Amino acid sequence: MTQPSEGGSPLKLGIDALLSTVGSRRVGLITGPSAWTADRGHPIDFLRREATLAALFAPEHGVWGQAQAGVHVASTIDARTGLPAHSLYDENQEPSAEMLEGLDVLVFCMQEVGCRYYTFMMTMARCMEAAAKHGLPFLVLDQPTPLRGDVVQGNVAKTIFFPLPLPIRLGMTHGELATWLAAESDWQLDLTVIPVEGWTRNLWFDETGLPWVAPSPNLPTLQSAVVFPCTCVLEATNVSEGRGTTRPFELLGAPWMDGFAVADALSERGLTGAAFRPAYFEPTFSKWEGEVCCGIQLHVLDRDVFDPVRTCFHLLEVLRTLHPNELEIRASSFDVRLGDAWVREALEAGESAEAVWQRCCDEAARFGVARRSFLLY
């Protein structure tokens, strides 16, 4: 697939190279709706037409993106293709020997966010490990990382909380992450990454010429993905992160919140690239379903200078200051998302949001240096 990037040079996904590489081998495809392309359709379609597609593997949200966040996806027979669609988001989160039986190669093809909070990268890692264990080659049809590939932000997760030692915003494509995982693990894996042609690291997704397809139901737009590394942590609180509204992750609030005071307090903190508007909303599902919430809408005015991690910590500090008795944080869930307990403990102990953010910057900078040898672009 070829599309003009912002700079005018063609951006090409390696579909033809993928088809040439898999040849007549029986393919197991790990995919979701965001793998769709404007000129060739979904990989399910072109692999069925031009290769031997034998099985599908469903990440969180399912092969067709129908399931809400956290809802287990059942293994089934895909109604459209008649192929087995094995769940990787149920009791089993990695392919079993039975699922892999009769396959010759596993192919990973999905677009996502480039943020540690998203589950697709863990799905890829588990599938890579399973492929190595069962002697199957593993192919990644690489795609651009939506939030630019030259920015790394946030603390690096400790593996006691999150299986991969990654920052919140890692600035790596799936192919680069797979290269890093294969090199850093003891897997004996036959890995092939089919790169994107014409992509440069400073491009946002809407500068690539590729259509945005929601990788999950609550990331309908690139704008929701831009704020996702900031407001996703609210999943571990009693504050709505905007699920059940038309602006998920941009709207946040609760029936007990004074959104006008929160907006004013955040506006005084010099958080570059962002503006905060008092807002009312009523979620149709998820937290505070059917109740009117007062809160704010986070507007990103300049995404190149907006720091979602810094903004997140200031938001939490403001909420703790203005609503110390109402705000509830589920420690275990929060620590899993932040990849460590120290962030929560530091904020609870009164360390300033700015100081916590600076410590995270130091960790992100070290990761940025360590990842360099695995970058493909």
Secondary structure, 3 states (H helix, E strand, C coil): CEEECCCCCEEECCHHHHHHHHCCCEEEEEECHHHCECCCECHHHHHHHHCEEEEEEECCCCCCCCCCCCCCCCCEECCCCCCEEEECCCCCCCCCHHHHCCCCEEEEECCCCCECCCCHHHHHHHHHHHHHHCCCCEEEECCCCCECCCCCECCCCCCCCCCCCCCCECCCCHHHHHHHHHHHCCCCCCEEEECCECCCCCCEHHHCCCCCCCCCCCCCCHHHHHHHHHHHHHHHECCECCCCCCCCCCEEEECCCCHHHHHHHHHCCCCCCEEEEEEEECCCCCCCCCCCEEEEEEEECCCCCCCHHHHHHHHHHHHHHHCCCCCCECHHHHHHHHCCCHHHHHHHCCCCHHHHHHHHHHHHHHHHHHCHHHCCC
